[in-house]
Structure formats: C-alpha cells, structure tokens
C-alpha cells in the first residue's frame, strides 16, 4: 500500500514528540567531533506547508506545533526550535520540516545520510530537498539492511513506518532484530502510534522481550477528531544516547496539560 500522505498530519502532536526527541538525539550525537551516519527507512517528502489544504483540512498542526509555539512548550534553546527557525527562514513562516530536514540542520559535511522513500510522489518531493543525502526509492527496511553497518559506523537510524496494514506491526520487531545484529552500536529509533484498539501492544511486547535494555517513551493525547483512532505516540530507542531518558521525561510532561 502506498496511500499514506503525511502532509495531512505534519506538525501534529505525534510529530512534536518524535521530532523533539530526534532533534535532541542528533544535537547530542553531532556535539562530538566524530563523523556519523544517519539513516531513515520511511523519509517522506522532507518539507511540509502547514498553510496547505491538507494541513488545513485536519487542523492537526494547529493542535500540535502551533499550540506548542504559542504556549512556549519548548525552551528557547531546544534543538527542534533551532531546526524549525532555519527552515522557516528559508521556506517561509508556514513551513515545517520532516525528519530529513531536521537531520539536515544538524548533519555536518563529514557525516553520511541515507534516506529511503518508496512512494513515488513523496520520493520526487524529497529529491528536491534531499540533495545532502543518498536517496533510495526502495523499501526502507531493505535499504537499512543493505547499508548497515554503515560507514561511518557511529550514528542512528530512524524507522517511521506508515503502519498502513496490520502486518507492519508483526514485521517491525523482526526487522529491528536483524538490523541490530548487523549494527550493534547504532542508535535505532522507532516511532509508533498508540491506538484505541491497542494493535501496537504485541509489537511493543515483542520489542521489550527482544531488546529489554531499550528506552520506550509514550505520550497520550486526545484524538484529533471524533472517532480518530490515534490517542498517543511512542518512541522505542535502542542504544539511547546518554541523557535521552531525562529528555523523554520532560517531553512527556508537556502532554499532561492536554
């Protein structure tokens, strides 16, 4: 299936959690004067217009990054705000960076990036902003398994599937186990939705069983609209950088006001 379009959801409350933690990890990793590799299995288009018809239709960005900025949820020096400010200077006040452009903000000339996106329209859009990376129009898990262990060996992988079909939940633990065996020093971060039918629970239970040392952080929030199935957002991080647990706790506290 290739029907998912993240433009309807960019900047929502799930993105806020995911991107705040991603930006923190990249800021931490690039603080050391050692090159790294950054990989993504489901990169999307990289850049979103929060004034576009897709975003206006759902209103999810207004309830997410819009509210966070208005109410100063994040401290002024938070790494995500630095990336967002740069993107808006370059692309206008309604621009919002997907994870590839958040990564671009932090990556240095000596770093390597590999971005996979299978959806043809999303890949075409990504190609217009992703010139800093090796772009792969293929299954993201296949790309990760082919590239890992990457050069440089230090670095991180973001896995952010659309979960369009229930089989995605069954496959993710197996993919992560295979990648982790090949790249045992990599920071492997998985985003997942928390749904009213709890279909994510067996996947998380399998991940906990296979990788008990990993960090798991979940936040809860009201559904975007009546009947909407997503009521939270989770991040599973294998080999979490030092201090990430504290940052995840701070981000989680933001959601208690919802």
N, C-alpha and C positions, 0 to 999 in steps of 0.2 A: 504494500500500500504506500502511495506517495501523495496523500491528500492533505496532510497536515501543513498549515501555514502559520508560522509563529507570529506573523505581523498582527494577528488578532489579539495576541496575548503579551506582546513585548512590553516590558516595564511593569508587569503585574507584580502581585505580592510574592509569587514564587520566584520570579526573576530577581526581585530585590534580595531575597535570601541567598540564592545561588550566586548572583554576581557580586554581592558584598563579600562572601567567603572566597570566591575565585580571585577577586582583586586583592584581598588580604594575602592569600597564598602566593600570588605572583609577586606582590610587593616584597614579601619575605624572601622568596627564592632569588629574586634579582638583586637583593641587597648585598649578596655575596659576590665577589669578583671572580666568579666561575661561570663559564657558559652552561647553558641548559637547553633542553628540548621541550617544546610544548606541542601536544597533540590533542586533536579533537575528533571524535567519531561522528558527530552529528552537528556540523558547524552552523547550519542555517545561512542566512544571507549576510549577516555581519552588521548591517546598519538598518535601522527602522525609523519610520516617520510617525511620531505619536500624534500628529495632526492629520494623518491619513485616514481614509474611510474605514479601513479595517480596525484601527485602534479606536476611532470614534464610535464604531458600531458596538463594541463591547464595553468600553469605558474602564477596562481593567487597568490601564496605565494610570488613569487619574486616581484610582484607589490604591495604587502601588507606589511607583516612583514619584508621581505627582504629589501625593499626600506626604510621602517621606521628605521631599524637598520643602514643602510648605511648612511642615511642622518640625523641621530640623531633627529628624530621627537620627541622622548620622553626624558625627563630629566633623567639623570643617576640614580636618586633615585626613579623613578616611580615604583610603586608596581608590575606592569606587568613585568618589566625587571628583578626584583628580582626572580620572579617565573620562567621566561624563563631561566635565568642563572642557576638556580638549576637543572632544567630539562635537560639542555644540559650538565651539569657536570655529571649527572647520566646516560644519554642515548645517548650522542653524539651530535656533532655540528649541525646536521640537524633535531634534534628532536623538536617538537612543542607541547606544552600542550593544550589539550582541556580543557573545563571549569572544569571537575572534578579534573584534576591535578593542575590547578590554585588554586582551592579551597583547595586541599590538602596542598599546600605550606603554606597557612595561618591558617588552622584549627589547634587547639590545642587538647591535649589529652582529655580535658573535654568537647569538642564540639561533636555534633552528626551530621552525614551526611546520607542522603537517596538519592540514585541515581536510577532512572528508565531508562531502555532502553529495548525496545521491540524487535528490530531487532536481530535475533539470532547470527549472526556473530559479530555484534558490541557489543552485550552483552558479548559474550565469550571473546573478546579482552578487554573489560572493566574489566572483572573479574580478569585479570592478573595484573592490576594496581590499582584496586579499593578496595583493602583489608581494607582500612581505613574507609569504609562506609558500610551501609546496602544497598545491591544491590537488585533491584526489576526488574524481567523480566516481565513487565506488562505495560499496558497503563499508561503513566506518569500522566495524569490528575486524573485517578482513584487512583494512589498511593498518590498523593498530598491530595486528598480529604479524603483518609483513614488515613493519618498520621497527618493532620492538625486538631487542633492546635498541633504542635509537642512539645516534651519535650527535651531540654529547649524551652520555649515559645519564647524567643528572637531569631531573626535570619532572614534568607532570603530564597527565592525561586527563582530559575531561570527557566523560561519557554522559550524553544528554539526549537519550532517545525520545521519540515522539510517543512511544507506547500506544501506537495505533491499534495493535492487536494484542490479545492477552498472552500470546506466545512470547512476546518480548520479555515479560516478567520471568518466564521459565528459563529463557536463554541467557539473561544477563549474568547470573552467578557463574555459569559455566565459562562465559567469555572472560569475565574478570579473573577467574582462577587461571585460565590459560595465559592471559597476558601477564599476570603477576608472576607466574613461573618463569617467563622469559625476561621480565624486567622487575626484579625483586627490590630494586632501590627506588623505583618510580613512585611518585605521589599519584595515586589513581583515585579520581573523584567521580562519583556517580550521583547525578540528580535523579530524583523520582517524585511522582505526585503521591499525595495521601488522598485516597478516595473514599467516598461514603460506603462503597461495597467492600472495602479492605482488600482488594485484589493484589495490592502491593505487599501484603503481610508475608505470604510464603516466600517471596523473593528476599525480603529483609531477614527472615529467619534463616534462610539458606546462607546468606552473606555473613550473618553473625556466626553461624556454625563453622563456615569455611575460613573466615578471617576475624577471629574474636578480638584481635588487637586493634581493629579499625575504629575510627571515630564515626558515630552516627548522630546527626543533629536533625531534629524535626521541629517545624513550627506549624501552628494551626491558625486558620483564619476563616471568616465567613465565606460561603460560596459567592462567586462573582455575581450570580443572579439566581433566582428561584429555580430549583431543580438541578443546578450545576453540580457535577459530581466531585469536583476537587475542593477539598477543605483543608489542605495543608501541603507542605513542601518538605522534602527531606534531602539531606546530603550524606552520603556514605564516603568516607575518605580513608583509603589505605595508605599507610606511611604518612600520617598527617604531620605537617611541619610543627615545630615547637611553638606553642602559644595558640594554635588554632582552636583548641578546646575552649580557651577563655574567650576568644573572639566569637565562636559559635554561641556561647552562653550570652554574650552581650547582644548579638543579633536576635537571639530567641526572645530576650526580654522586651524587645521592641514590639513584638506581636501580642504581648499581654494586654495592650491597650485596645485591641480590636474587638 
